[in-house]
Amino acid sequence: MTRKLMSVWIGFDPREASAFAVARHSIKTFDRHIPVRGLILSDLQAQGLYYRQTQRRLGKMWDVISEAPMSTEFAISRFLIPAIVKKQKQSEWHVFMDCDVLIRSNPNQLRDQLDDSKAVMCVKHDHVPIHGMKMDGQEQTRYARKNWSSVMAFNCDHPSNKALTVEMVNTLPGRDLHRFCWLKDDEIGELSPEWNYLVGHTQLNTEPKLVHFTNGGPWFEAFKDVPYADEWLRALEAWAQ
């Protein structure tokens, strides 16, 4: 019998509210009992968990510590999940995913791939973006282990994740967090690639279980014709009804 996930966390950005709604709905379609929570920046700031220095430059978020743009409000806050879970006196495995995804298989199937000896598990992409821009004019940045952290499972019982403190999340450059700088390489486990299919990048011989519109999805006019757009739009309609 497949063990259930403890919870799924989805990054929330008000510019992509419809994407968040579809991501959450597509999970609940398979199992309405999975707790699905949003990482909402204003809530995290109010709780004192997120206090990174950010600015607005030309209408876009800029991370002062990283000296780089932030394409979403949850670019860094995803790494707070172990601290949040600890605060709530929970444990076990908790999954994070970007909001620009469409889940096409029961996410509880992920539990069968999780290795309790690992601190984090993810699809280990070899993703070097070609385009200089993505989504609604956001800069496409490059860093080591690009997109590994866009869908990841945290083993909140693993002792190495104790090093991922609230202070670390608020003071280290984003590129270091996204490459899992607090972990040894052998503490990072690998999920099968169908659980983070990057539209326009990933090559698969099977149907993807999670479609990730990493360059931009059909909620943006410029990306209304990307692969799986029709399926995403049907999911949006089903959510609205």
N, C-alpha and C positions, 0 to 999 in steps of 0.2 A: 504494500500500500504506500502511495506517495505521501511523504511528510509535507505538511503545509508550511509555507513561509511565515515568519513572524509578522512581517509588514513590508510594504513597498512605499518608498518615498519618491515623490516626483518633484522635480524643480519647477517652481512657479515664476513666471514673468508676466506682468499684466499685458505686455504686447503680444503674448502668445497664449491668451486665456483659452481660446478655442482648442489649441493643441493640447493644453493641459486637460481640458474636459474630455477629449477623445482618448488620450492616454489612460486616464482613470476609468472611463467607461469601458474601454477595450479589455482592461483587467477584470472589472466587475462582471463582464459578460461571461467569463469563464468561471469565476468564483466570487460571488458577492460577499463572502465572508472574509476575504483577505483585507486586512486593514490597509487602506491606501491614504497616505498623508502627503500634504503639500509642504515644500520648503519655501516659506514666505518670508522674504527679507525683513519686512517691517516687524513681523512677530519675533524673529530672532534678535533683531536690534532691541526691541522692547524688553526681552528677557536678559539682555546683557551678554548674549552669546556671540553676537556679531558686531564688531566695532572697527573693522578695517577702514583705513582712510581712503575714501573715494571722492572723486570729483565728477562734475559734468563738463565735458569738453565738446563743443559743437553739438550739444544735445545728446551725447552718448556717455555712458559710464566709463570712467577711467580709474584703474586701480593704481594708486600712488606707489604702493610697495613694489608692485611688479613692473611699474613704469610701462604699462601696457593697457590696451582697451579691454573692457569686459563685455562680451557679447550678450550675456544674460545676467539677471540679478542673482542667479544661483551658481554662477561660475565657480565660486569658492565655498559657498555655504554647504555644499554637499559633504564636505569633509567634517562637518560638525555632527554627522549622524551618530557615530559612536558615543560622543559626549551627551547628546540628547537622549539616546537610549539608556545610558548609564544613569542620567538624572531621573529618568522615568522608572528606574529599577527593573529594566528589562535586560534580556540577553539574547543569545542565539544569533541567527543570521537575519540581516535586514538588507534589502535590496534598494539601491538608488538607480533612477533612470532619468535622463533628460526628458523634458516634456514633449519634444518633437519626435515621438515614437508612436507606433501602432502595434499593439500586441496581438498576435495571430494564433497563439497556442496558450494553453493553460500555464500560467507562470509558476504554478506549483511544481511543474516538471523540472524547474531549475534546481529544486531541492535535491534531486537525485544526483546532480553534478557537484554539489558542494562538498568540499574536502575539509573536515574539521581541523586538519593540520595546517591549513592556510589561513592567513589573516584577512586577505582580500582575494576575490576571484573576479575575473573579467575576461572579455575577448581581447586577445593581445594583437591588436591591429598593427600592420605596418603601413600607416597612413601618413603620407606626405602630401598635403593639399597643394593643388596646382593653382587654383584660383585665388586671387588676392582679396576677394570679398565674398561674403555669404549672407544669407537671410536678407534683412532689410537694410543693406548697405553696411553691415558690420564687417570689420576687418577679419580676415582668415589668418589667425596666428599659427605659428609653427613652434612645436616644442616636443621634447622626448616623450614617447609613449602617447602620442596624440590619439585622443578618443578612447583610451583605455578606461578612463574614469566616467565616460558618458553612460555606461551601464555597468554597475559593479555591485558585488555582494560583500557586505562587511560581516566578518565573524566577530561579533562583539564580545565573545568570550576569550578571544585570543589575547595572550598577554602582550604581544607586540603592539596591539592597537591602543594600549594604555599610553603610549608615547604620543599619540595624536591628540594633543591637548587643545583646549579652546584658545589658549595663548598662541600655540603654533599656527593654528588656522588663521588667526588674525594678524600674524606678523611675518610669516614666510612668503616669499614670492609664489605666485600661483603655479609657475612652471615646476617648482619643486614639489608642491603638493600633488600635482597631476601626474608626476612620475613616481608617486608613492615613496617619497624620500625617507620616511620613517621606518620603512621595511627593508629587509634583505630580499634579494631577487627570488630566493627559493621559498619565500613566504607569500608570494603572489601566485595564485593558482589560475588556471586557464579554463574558461567556459568555451563551449563549442560556438563557432562563428555565426550560426543561425540565430543566436540570441543577441546579436547586435549587428544587423545587416545594414551597412552604410550605403544608402542609395547613391548610385553612381560611382562607387568605389569597390565594394566587396564583390568577389566572385564566388558563387556558391553552386554546388551541384544538387542542392536540395532546396525546398521551400523555406524561406526565412520564417522564424517564429516571432521575431521582433524586428520590425522595419524602422530604421532610424533615418529621418530626413535631415541629415547633418548639414547640408548646404542650404536648406530651406524647404518648407513644405507647402502644400496647396492652400494654406491659410494666407499665404502671400501671393499676390497676383502674378509675380514673375515666375512662380514655381507651381502654377495650377495644373501643369501637364506632366509633372514628374512621374516616374513609375510608382504605382500603388496609390496615386492621387484619388482615383475613383473609389477605391476601397476605403480610404480615409474619409472621403466625403459622405459615403454611405454610413460610416460609423458616426460622423457628426450629426447626420439626420436622425439616426436611431437615438442618439443621446438627447437631441432636442425634443423628440417625441416622448 
